[in-house]
Amino acid sequence: MPTFYMEKNIIHFAAFKTHIGIYPGAKAIEVFKEELQEYSTSKGAIRIPYQDPLPKKLIQMIALWCYTNRKKEKQSS
């Protein structure tokens, strides 16, 4: 499972039979809940069906948020 990592996992991606899984964590799902309304989500996962266009801008925003959030956590510790 490809993972972006900065002393701790930031975001993961995985390919499944019917969808792409993106795993940014529960905080990111909550922050982007309005933008994710058309996708199936769980506490820390987003499922994007292959038949839907890939929401590249949304994925980019979520990944950047995860990176920035991790950087803030790292600086405060």
Backbone as ProteinMPNN parsed JSONL, in Angstrom:
{"seq_chain_A": "MPTFYMEKNIIHFAAFKTHIGIYPGAKAIEVFKEELQEYSTSKGAIRIPYQDPLPKKLIQMIALWCYTNRKKEKQSS", "coords_chain_A": {"N_chain_A": [[0.857, -1.166, 0.0], [0.915, 2.006, -1.075], [2.357, 4.694, 0.699], [2.549, 7.929, 2.04], [4.911, 9.307, 4.148], [6.024, 10.821, 7.151], [7.886, 10.599, 9.583], [5.727, 9.443, 10.622], [2.776, 7.864, 9.408], [1.191, 9.601, 6.76], [-0.695, 9.665, 4.602], [-2.399, 7.068, 2.837], [-2.747, 4.943, -0.064], [-4.699, 2.686, -2.04], [-5.496, 0.06, -4.358], [-8.418, -1.568, -5.313], [-10.777, -4.133, -6.281], [-13.14, -2.856, -7.202], [-12.838, -0.187, -6.626], [-10.835, 2.746, -5.755], [-8.98, 3.142, -2.866], [-8.504, 5.602, -0.446], [-6.703, 6.705, 2.285], [-6.703, 8.924, 4.528], [-7.025, 9.323, 7.205], [-9.081, 9.819, 10.159], [-9.466, 12.521, 11.004], [-9.062, 14.063, 8.672], [-11.15, 13.117, 7.069], [-13.314, 14.144, 8.454], [-12.807, 16.939, 8.277], [-13.069, 17.347, 5.509], [-15.654, 16.554, 4.956], [-17.944, 17.652, 3.667], [-17.084, 18.005, 0.999], [-16.719, 15.376, 0.371], [-19.159, 14.142, 0.167], [-20.345, 12.791, -2.029], [-19.03, 10.402, -2.156], [-18.32, 7.123, -0.878], [-17.543, 6.801, 2.464], [-15.68, 6.011, 5.442], [-14.681, 5.871, 8.879], [-11.901, 6.492, 8.506], [-11.426, 6.269, 5.79], [-11.734, 6.688, 2.229], [-13.663, 5.801, -0.527], [-13.378, 5.557, -3.915], [-15.145, 4.898, -6.681], [-14.184, 3.11, -9.654], [-15.596, 3.811, -11.952], [-16.235, 6.463, -11.622], [-15.017, 9.799, -12.307], [-11.652, 10.566, -11.451], [-11.166, 12.515, -8.638], [-8.972, 14.654, -8.784], [-8.123, 17.23, -7.843], [-9.401, 17.386, -5.344], [-8.234, 15.183, -4.029], [-5.628, 16.095, -3.991], [-5.933, 18.373, -2.351], [-6.679, 17.157, 0.084], [-4.419, 15.532, 0.606], [-2.449, 17.52, 0.876], [-3.483, 18.867, 3.1], [-3.225, 16.821, 5.008], [-0.424, 16.559, 5.093], [0.345, 19.163, 5.96], [-0.985, 19.259, 8.421], [0.34, 17.178, 9.772], [2.891, 18.258, 9.848], [2.468, 20.451, 11.544], [1.802, 19.063, 13.902], [4.222, 17.797, 14.392], [5.929, 20.001, 14.861], [4.858, 20.996, 17.219], [5.499, 19.096, 19.045]], "CA_chain_A": [[0.0, 0.0, 0.0], [1.742, 3.216, -1.105], [2.13, 5.565, 1.851], [3.404, 9.084, 2.277], [5.34, 9.135, 5.53], [6.896, 11.834, 7.748], [8.019, 10.068, 10.935], [4.435, 8.849, 10.913], [2.0, 7.804, 8.17], [0.415, 10.806, 6.45], [-1.839, 9.252, 3.783], [-2.182, 5.811, 2.114], [-3.582, 4.696, -1.24], [-4.761, 1.269, -2.398], [-6.386, -0.289, -5.461], [-9.257, -2.726, -5.049], [-11.476, -4.627, -7.473], [-14.168, -1.927, -7.692], [-12.607, 1.214, -6.238], [-9.55, 3.188, -5.21], [-9.108, 3.51, -1.458], [-7.614, 6.651, 0.041], [-6.758, 6.62, 3.742], [-6.06, 10.102, 5.105], [-7.295, 9.37, 8.638], [-10.399, 10.296, 10.585], [-9.533, 13.99, 11.052], [-9.206, 14.569, 7.308], [-12.502, 12.781, 6.624], [-14.198, 15.112, 9.108], [-12.544, 18.264, 7.718], [-13.519, 17.398, 4.12], [-16.895, 15.782, 4.842], [-18.853, 18.234, 2.662], [-16.538, 17.714, -0.323], [-16.723, 13.92, 0.185], [-20.533, 13.651, 0.252], [-20.725, 11.892, -3.124], [-18.224, 9.191, -2.074], [-18.495, 6.281, 0.288], [-16.459, 7.013, 3.416], [-15.808, 5.445, 6.778], [-13.958, 6.707, 9.842], [-10.631, 6.992, 7.994], [-11.243, 5.836, 4.408], [-12.562, 7.206, 1.136], [-13.717, 4.847, -1.62], [-13.732, 6.208, -5.173], [-15.39, 3.858, -7.685], [-13.447, 3.289, -10.903], [-16.422, 4.431, -12.99], [-16.277, 7.914, -11.384], [-13.768, 10.494, -12.62], [-10.775, 10.726, -10.294], [-11.2, 13.914, -8.188], [-7.56, 14.965, -8.528], [-7.977, 18.439, -7.012], [-9.825, 17.034, -3.989], [-7.19, 14.332, -3.463], [-4.495, 16.983, -3.741], [-6.25, 19.197, -1.168], [-6.649, 16.288, 1.263], [-3.026, 15.154, 0.849], [-1.759, 18.707, 1.379], [-3.973, 19.083, 4.461], [-2.6, 15.795, 5.861], [0.986, 16.93, 5.239], [0.41, 20.373, 6.786], [-1.418, 18.887, 9.764], [1.434, 16.397, 10.373], [4.0, 19.199, 10.09], [2.094, 21.21, 12.747], [1.926, 18.134, 15.029], [5.655, 17.577, 14.597], [6.495, 21.215, 15.427], [4.38, 21.221, 18.581], [5.975, 18.049, 19.971]], "C_chain_A": [[0.91, 1.239, 0.0], [1.352, 4.163, 0.023], [3.085, 6.744, 1.808], [3.658, 9.122, 3.769], [6.248, 10.296, 5.943], [6.991, 11.509, 9.234], [6.758, 9.352, 11.399], [3.681, 8.812, 9.576], [1.18, 9.077, 7.989], [-0.854, 10.436, 5.688], [-1.449, 7.993, 3.013], [-3.129, 5.748, 0.914], [-3.595, 3.2, -1.509], [-5.752, 1.069, -3.543], [-7.133, -1.575, -5.106], [-9.99, -3.105, -6.329], [-12.432, -3.587, -8.058], [-13.889, -0.458, -7.401], [-11.146, 1.47, -5.865], [-9.818, 3.588, -3.763], [-8.066, 4.565, -1.113], [-7.813, 6.708, 1.547], [-6.013, 7.79, 4.372], [-6.218, 10.196, 6.623], [-8.622, 10.041, 8.945], [-10.522, 11.819, 10.594], [-9.766, 14.575, 9.662], [-10.606, 14.285, 6.764], [-13.497, 13.785, 7.203], [-14.036, 16.499, 8.489], [-13.138, 18.401, 6.314], [-14.87, 16.715, 3.905], [-17.863, 16.348, 3.804], [-18.395, 17.897, 1.25], [-16.619, 16.224, -0.661], [-18.124, 13.317, 0.166], [-20.9, 12.645, -0.836], [-19.95, 10.568, -3.118], [-18.559, 8.408, -0.815], [-17.278, 6.5, 1.2], [-16.728, 6.216, 4.689], [-14.948, 6.318, 7.679], [-12.658, 7.275, 9.278], [-10.377, 6.683, 6.527], [-12.216, 6.517, 3.454], [-12.5, 6.163, 0.03], [-14.217, 5.558, -2.877], [-13.909, 5.112, -6.221], [-14.641, 4.164, -8.981], [-14.278, 3.988, -11.973], [-16.564, 5.945, -12.798], [-14.963, 8.553, -11.822], [-12.945, 10.677, -11.339], [-10.767, 12.202, -9.881], [-9.799, 14.394, -7.779], [-7.372, 16.168, -7.615], [-8.342, 18.134, -5.558], [-8.764, 16.164, -3.312], [-5.971, 15.17, -3.113], [-4.733, 17.834, -2.495], [-6.159, 18.365, 0.116], [-5.211, 15.91, 1.61], [-2.238, 16.331, 1.419], [-2.193, 19.013, 2.813], [-3.311, 18.083, 5.418], [-1.134, 16.135, 6.124], [1.132, 18.12, 6.183], [0.041, 20.068, 8.229], [-0.322, 18.107, 10.481], [2.609, 17.309, 10.719], [3.725, 20.008, 11.358], [2.249, 20.333, 13.995], [3.4, 17.951, 15.403], [6.297, 18.787, 15.274], [6.062, 21.428, 16.879], [4.863, 20.151, 19.568], [7.442, 18.209, 20.301]], "O_chain_A": [[1.605, 1.486, 0.985], [0.17, 4.401, 0.271], [4.282, 6.58, 1.569], [2.73, 8.986, 4.567], [7.129, 10.705, 5.187], [6.263, 12.077, 10.048], [6.744, 8.727, 12.46], [3.928, 9.648, 8.706], [0.558, 9.57, 8.929], [-1.954, 10.837, 6.069], [-0.303, 7.859, 2.583], [-4.168, 6.409, 0.884], [-2.61, 2.514, -1.236], [-6.722, 1.815, -3.677], [-6.531, -2.548, -4.651], [-9.824, -2.446, -7.355], [-12.525, -3.452, -9.278], [-14.614, 0.419, -7.872], [-10.349, 0.548, -5.688], [-10.784, 4.298, -3.48], [-6.89, 4.428, -1.451], [-8.943, 6.753, 2.032], [-4.836, 7.671, 4.711], [-5.609, 11.058, 7.256], [-9.203, 10.733, 8.109], [-11.57, 12.354, 10.232], [-10.58, 15.484, 9.499], [-11.183, 15.124, 6.072], [-14.417, 14.223, 6.511], [-15.031, 17.165, 8.206], [-13.658, 19.462, 5.967], [-15.193, 16.337, 2.779], [-18.54, 15.577, 3.124], [-19.21, 17.545, 0.397], [-16.592, 15.848, -1.833], [-18.261, 12.094, 0.151], [-21.691, 11.734, -0.587], [-20.181, 9.71, -3.971], [-19.021, 8.966, 0.18], [-16.133, 6.397, 0.759], [-17.856, 5.807, 4.964], [-14.532, 7.402, 7.271], [-12.338, 8.433, 9.543], [-9.247, 6.813, 6.056], [-13.341, 6.868, 3.81], [-11.419, 5.688, -0.318], [-15.326, 6.09, -2.906], [-12.937, 4.465, -6.61], [-14.483, 5.324, -9.359], [-13.723, 4.689, -12.82], [-16.976, 6.641, -13.726], [-13.908, 7.927, -11.723], [-13.504, 10.916, -10.268], [-10.398, 13.058, -10.685], [-9.49, 14.521, -6.594], [-6.545, 16.127, -6.705], [-7.654, 18.585, -4.642], [-8.432, 16.386, -2.148], [-5.355, 14.978, -2.064], [-3.83, 17.997, -1.673], [-5.619, 18.83, 1.12], [-4.822, 15.961, 2.777], [-1.446, 16.155, 2.345], [-1.365, 19.379, 3.647], [-2.887, 18.457, 6.511], [-0.66, 16.012, 7.254], [1.951, 18.089, 7.101], [0.682, 20.564, 9.156], [-0.073, 18.338, 11.664], [3.242, 17.146, 11.762], [4.632, 20.232, 12.16], [2.759, 20.788, 15.019], [3.764, 17.953, 16.579], [7.124, 18.621, 16.17], [6.819, 21.981, 17.677], [4.665, 20.28, 20.776], [7.993, 17.415, 21.063]]}, "name": "protein", "num_of_chains": 1, "seq": "MPTFYMEKNIIHFAAFKTHIGIYPGAKAIEVFKEELQEYSTSKGAIRIPYQDPLPKKLIQMIALWCYTNRKKEKQSS"}
